[in-house]
Amino acid sequence: MHDFVVPDEVAAQASAEELVAYGFPRVLARPHPDGGWLVMALDEGPYPVDTVGHRQIEAVSREAAAIARAHGGRPSGGSRFDVSRIAEHRTWTAPIEVTGTKARPPVPEVTVVPAPPLEPLALTPDFSGPATVKLTGLDDVPWADLKHAHGSADDVPDLLRELAGGTQEWNGVLDELFGDNLLHQGDCYEATAPALPFLTELIVADVVPARQRRDLYLWLMVAGGRRNDNLVGFAEFARDKGEPLQPGAWTEEVFRTVGDQVPVLLHRWDAEPQGIRFLLAVLAAQHPGHGVRAADRIAALAAELDGTQQGAYLRLALELVHGRGGRALALATEIVGWADRLEPEWLEAPGVPDEIKAAHVLAEGALSTIE
């Protein structure tokens, strides 16, 4: 079921008729509780239960959205269901009901090419040694006055100190700090950006083992990626509402703060194992003003990993650090063709610069390679 909201009953009737003409067997419309009319286009499929099927459904949805937009409408989600529930959906009624003669809308041809192999990246050699890190300036931040997902951020310094002290509950503490508090459900908060430089302090102290250092780099990547995720994810909504495209609260500050860490972290390139150099390259590509200084190193690592998934992401990173947005988007398009966790619609986000769309593909794809 593909849902759309249109301005009024006239637009609902016209949208329903055009959607049926396109191929949907049945379209219903009724007043929306928040204003306008909800148009629901039934697509009985079936579709393959795999990446091809998922992408076919999304492509059909985009075509249907174009019809709704022609009548002043916008997408409003929808639902997917097993074929066993088709009879239930056929019994639905609404003030507007339009039935067509076609069994289903046109099914687009979708090709998913085989993915390159995923290379296990080493986290050795590792020269860290056990010690406690003193987090300079931690008590100078007014944490009690800042907010995270669950209220006051006065618990943040204690969690950071646990990490600095080499806690045996590393994963749990790190997940509480970021997964629960500072990046809860992917949102950024007032306290998110001030906490990030302390991750860099932990990294450069050379007392945190490589696997745990990788965790810290990953959280920097996730935090910095929220801005682009917002821009790409909400581009269509902003376009349909006629509103300027803006990133979510605090995401721009978080993005800039992560960028401020990149020069210091790039100085560690030669000391870090391959598995962390890969993440450094991805971070550098998100901030090309700093990252271009690592272009030769990124190129060398891409050559080492040529023919692998990570090699493809590194070639994309190289285009981004050189500021070649068009070429970066072309490489991102190739990657989306085989990376089943990435969404083709990211490449078409309206009003979003090519380099931001490509950087989003890079960040999300790189995260998917981490075991």
LINNORPE-V817253 format. One record per residue. N is the residue number from 0. RES is the residue in one letter. SS is DSSP state (alpha for helix, beta for strand, coil for the rest). OMEGA is omega in whole degrees, 0 to 359 (* if undefined). Layout:
BEGIN
N:RES:SS:OMEGA ; N:RES:SS:OMEGA
END
This chain:
BEGIN
0:M:coil:179 ; 1:H:beta:185 ; 2:D:beta:178 ; 3:F:beta:174 ; 4:V:beta:179 ; 5:V:beta:189 ; 6:P:coil:189 ; 7:D:coil:183 ; 8:E:alpha:180 ; 9:V:alpha:178 ; 10:A:alpha:179 ; 11:A:alpha:180 ; 12:Q:alpha:181 ; 13:A:alpha:179 ; 14:S:alpha:181 ; 15:A:alpha:181 ; 16:E:alpha:181 ; 17:E:alpha:177 ; 18:L:alpha:176 ; 19:V:alpha:178 ; 20:A:alpha:179 ; 21:Y:alpha:178 ; 22:G:coil:178 ; 23:F:coil:185 ; 24:P:coil:183 ; 25:R:beta:179 ; 26:V:beta:179 ; 27:L:beta:176 ; 28:A:beta:179 ; 29:R:beta:178 ; 30:P:beta:178 ; 31:H:coil:183 ; 32:P:coil:180 ; 33:D:coil:181 ; 34:G:coil:183 ; 35:G:coil:180 ; 36:W:beta:177 ; 37:L:beta:178 ; 38:V:beta:184 ; 39:M:beta:182 ; 40:A:beta:182 ; 41:L:beta:176 ; 42:D:coil:186 ; 43:E:coil:179 ; 44:G:coil:1 ; 45:P:coil:176 ; 46:Y:coil:176 ; 47:P:coil:179 ; 48:V:coil:180 ; 49:D:coil:182 ; 50:T:alpha:179 ; 51:V:alpha:180 ; 52:G:alpha:179 ; 53:H:alpha:183 ; 54:R:alpha:175 ; 55:Q:alpha:178 ; 56:I:alpha:180 ; 57:E:alpha:179 ; 58:A:alpha:176 ; 59:V:alpha:180 ; 60:S:alpha:179 ; 61:R:alpha:177 ; 62:E:alpha:179 ; 63:A:alpha:179 ; 64:A:alpha:178 ; 65:A:alpha:177 ; 66:I:alpha:180 ; 67:A:alpha:181 ; 68:R:alpha:179 ; 69:A:coil:179 ; 70:H:coil:177 ; 71:G:coil:184 ; 72:G:coil:178 ; 73:R:beta:177 ; 74:P:beta:179 ; 75:S:beta:177 ; 76:G:beta:184 ; 77:G:beta:180 ; 78:S:coil:174 ; 79:R:coil:184 ; 80:F:coil:178 ; 81:D:coil:181 ; 82:V:alpha:180 ; 83:S:alpha:182 ; 84:R:alpha:182 ; 85:I:alpha:181 ; 86:A:alpha:178 ; 87:E:alpha:182 ; 88:H:alpha:179 ; 89:R:alpha:181 ; 90:T:coil:181 ; 91:W:coil:177 ; 92:T:coil:180 ; 93:A:coil:179 ; 94:P:coil:176 ; 95:I:beta:177 ; 96:E:beta:178 ; 97:V:beta:181 ; 98:T:beta:181 ; 99:G:coil:181 ; 100:T:coil:181 ; 101:K:coil:183 ; 102:A:coil:183 ; 103:R:coil:175 ; 104:P:coil:180 ; 105:P:coil:180 ; 106:V:coil:181 ; 107:P:coil:176 ; 108:E:coil:180 ; 109:V:coil:179 ; 110:T:coil:174 ; 111:V:coil:183 ; 112:V:coil:179 ; 113:P:coil:180 ; 114:A:coil:171 ; 115:P:coil:178 ; 116:P:beta:176 ; 117:L:coil:184 ; 118:E:coil:173 ; 119:P:coil:182 ; 120:L:coil:185 ; 121:A:coil:171 ; 122:L:coil:176 ; 123:T:coil:358 ; 124:P:coil:182 ; 125:D:coil:186 ; 126:F:coil:180 ; 127:S:coil:176 ; 128:G:coil:184 ; 129:P:coil:177 ; 130:A:coil:177 ; 131:T:coil:181 ; 132:V:coil:172 ; 133:K:coil:183 ; 134:L:coil:185 ; 135:T:coil:176 ; 136:G:coil:183 ; 137:L:alpha:182 ; 138:D:alpha:178 ; 139:D:alpha:179 ; 140:V:coil:181 ; 141:P:coil:187 ; 142:W:alpha:183 ; 143:A:alpha:179 ; 144:D:alpha:181 ; 145:L:coil:183 ; 146:K:beta:166 ; 147:H:beta:188 ; 148:A:coil:186 ; 149:H:coil:176 ; 150:G:beta:184 ; 151:S:beta:179 ; 152:A:coil:183 ; 153:D:coil:177 ; 154:D:coil:184 ; 155:V:alpha:181 ; 156:P:alpha:179 ; 157:D:alpha:178 ; 158:L:alpha:177 ; 159:L:alpha:179 ; 160:R:alpha:176 ; 161:E:alpha:178 ; 162:L:alpha:181 ; 163:A:alpha:181 ; 164:G:coil:178 ; 165:G:coil:181 ; 166:T:coil:175 ; 167:Q:coil:180 ; 168:E:coil:187 ; 169:W:alpha:184 ; 170:N:alpha:181 ; 171:G:alpha:180 ; 172:V:alpha:181 ; 173:L:alpha:179 ; 174:D:alpha:177 ; 175:E:alpha:183 ; 176:L:alpha:184 ; 177:F:alpha:183 ; 178:G:alpha:182 ; 179:D:alpha:191 ; 180:N:alpha:192 ; 181:L:alpha:178 ; 182:L:coil:184 ; 183:H:alpha:180 ; 184:Q:alpha:176 ; 185:G:alpha:179 ; 186:D:coil:173 ; 187:C:coil:184 ; 188:Y:coil:182 ; 189:E:coil:184 ; 190:A:coil:185 ; 191:T:alpha:184 ; 192:A:alpha:181 ; 193:P:alpha:181 ; 194:A:alpha:190 ; 195:L:alpha:179 ; 196:P:alpha:179 ; 197:F:alpha:172 ; 198:L:alpha:177 ; 199:T:alpha:177 ; 200:E:alpha:179 ; 201:L:alpha:181 ; 202:I:alpha:188 ; 203:V:alpha:180 ; 204:A:coil:179 ; 205:D:coil:176 ; 206:V:coil:181 ; 207:V:coil:180 ; 208:P:coil:188 ; 209:A:alpha:182 ; 210:R:alpha:179 ; 211:Q:alpha:174 ; 212:R:alpha:178 ; 213:R:alpha:176 ; 214:D:alpha:182 ; 215:L:alpha:175 ; 216:Y:alpha:181 ; 217:L:alpha:179 ; 218:W:alpha:173 ; 219:L:alpha:177 ; 220:M:alpha:181 ; 221:V:alpha:181 ; 222:A:alpha:181 ; 223:G:alpha:182 ; 224:G:alpha:184 ; 225:R:alpha:180 ; 226:R:alpha:181 ; 227:N:alpha:177 ; 228:D:alpha:178 ; 229:N:alpha:183 ; 230:L:alpha:180 ; 231:V:alpha:186 ; 232:G:alpha:184 ; 233:F:coil:183 ; 234:A:alpha:181 ; 235:E:alpha:180 ; 236:F:alpha:179 ; 237:A:alpha:179 ; 238:R:alpha:183 ; 239:D:alpha:179 ; 240:K:alpha:182 ; 241:G:coil:182 ; 242:E:coil:177 ; 243:P:coil:180 ; 244:L:coil:181 ; 245:Q:coil:176 ; 246:P:coil:181 ; 247:G:coil:182 ; 248:A:coil:175 ; 249:W:coil:185 ; 250:T:alpha:179 ; 251:E:alpha:178 ; 252:E:alpha:179 ; 253:V:alpha:179 ; 254:F:alpha:180 ; 255:R:alpha:181 ; 256:T:alpha:176 ; 257:V:alpha:178 ; 258:G:alpha:179 ; 259:D:alpha:180 ; 260:Q:alpha:190 ; 261:V:alpha:181 ; 262:P:alpha:180 ; 263:V:alpha:182 ; 264:L:alpha:180 ; 265:L:alpha:176 ; 266:H:coil:182 ; 267:R:coil:187 ; 268:W:alpha:185 ; 269:D:alpha:182 ; 270:A:alpha:186 ; 271:E:coil:176 ; 272:P:coil:186 ; 273:Q:alpha:182 ; 274:G:alpha:178 ; 275:I:alpha:175 ; 276:R:alpha:178 ; 277:F:alpha:180 ; 278:L:alpha:176 ; 279:L:alpha:179 ; 280:A:alpha:179 ; 281:V:alpha:176 ; 282:L:alpha:180 ; 283:A:alpha:182 ; 284:A:alpha:177 ; 285:Q:alpha:183 ; 286:H:coil:189 ; 287:P:alpha:177 ; 288:G:alpha:174 ; 289:H:alpha:189 ; 290:G:alpha:182 ; 291:V:alpha:179 ; 292:R:alpha:179 ; 293:A:alpha:186 ; 294:A:alpha:182 ; 295:D:alpha:180 ; 296:R:alpha:178 ; 297:I:alpha:179 ; 298:A:alpha:180 ; 299:A:alpha:179 ; 300:L:alpha:177 ; 301:A:alpha:178 ; 302:A:alpha:177 ; 303:E:alpha:187 ; 304:L:coil:180 ; 305:D:coil:179 ; 306:G:coil:178 ; 307:T:beta:176 ; 308:Q:alpha:181 ; 309:Q:alpha:177 ; 310:G:alpha:178 ; 311:A:alpha:179 ; 312:Y:alpha:180 ; 313:L:alpha:175 ; 314:R:alpha:176 ; 315:L:alpha:178 ; 316:A:alpha:181 ; 317:L:alpha:178 ; 318:E:alpha:182 ; 319:L:alpha:181 ; 320:V:alpha:177 ; 321:H:coil:177 ; 322:G:coil:182 ; 323:R:coil:187 ; 324:G:alpha:181 ; 325:G:alpha:179 ; 326:R:alpha:177 ; 327:A:alpha:180 ; 328:L:alpha:177 ; 329:A:alpha:177 ; 330:L:alpha:178 ; 331:A:alpha:179 ; 332:T:alpha:176 ; 333:E:alpha:182 ; 334:I:alpha:180 ; 335:V:alpha:178 ; 336:G:alpha:179 ; 337:W:alpha:183 ; 338:A:coil:190 ; 339:D:coil:178 ; 340:R:coil:182 ; 341:L:coil:188 ; 342:E:coil:179 ; 343:P:alpha:183 ; 344:E:alpha:176 ; 345:W:alpha:184 ; 346:L:alpha:185 ; 347:E:alpha:184 ; 348:A:coil:186 ; 349:P:coil:176 ; 350:G:coil:181 ; 351:V:coil:180 ; 352:P:coil:182 ; 353:D:alpha:185 ; 354:E:alpha:178 ; 355:I:alpha:177 ; 356:K:alpha:180 ; 357:A:alpha:179 ; 358:A:alpha:178 ; 359:H:alpha:176 ; 360:V:alpha:180 ; 361:L:alpha:183 ; 362:A:alpha:181 ; 363:E:alpha:180 ; 364:G:alpha:180 ; 365:A:alpha:178 ; 366:L:alpha:182 ; 367:S:alpha:180 ; 368:T:coil:184 ; 369:I:coil:182 ; 370:E:coil:*
END
